[in-house]
Amino acid sequence: MKNCDRTKKICKKHGRLNKEDISLSIIKDKDPIRVSVLCSRCLKENKNKSYNRLNIYLHEEIIKCGCCKKEKHIIEFGTNELQSKWPVCRICNNTRQTRNYRRLHLKKTYNITEQEYNNLLKTQNYKCKICNKEESMLHQSTDKIKRLSVDHNHKTGKVRGLLCANCNLMIGHATESSFILRSGADYMDSHA
């Protein structure tokens, strides 16, 4: 009986494959997990086709951003963005993601739109509802002044107003109890 090598596979384009020419593709999102045997040379060729646009951009030093329309150096673009038809610079991409996150967070958490938030902000004259001061706390990662926090009743979900970070923390630490807040105010007045 002949010794048969079971690792030999055949590719339609490249013929019989050796062990080193075989690649495995594992698709985890499918149930059950699927494993496909692929020709590594075909895989490399397909990868090169998808990076074709990237290679075109790599020959250029300056690229026009598809969002802000400014000409920027290639370093200011992510590699995934360079593969798209209209690449967007990192700054525009981060701004766009932040805006979308904020919009989704307001809707999901407080059930208000960004327009409703802005209307509340205008009615409060861009100041905190309790201390009547503008927000002064800086955001940890961006070093920009934070937006006013949305204060809401945790039981009913009703929005009460917009607060600065300090006043929002004060209400949070008092566990939303008006009794604790009044007792604290009385204590401060008696020891003034």
Summary of the structure (lengths in Angstrom):
residues: 192
radius of gyration: 29.0
end to end distance: 101.3
largest distance: 101.4
contacts: 430
relative contact order: 0.06
helix: 42%
strand: 18%
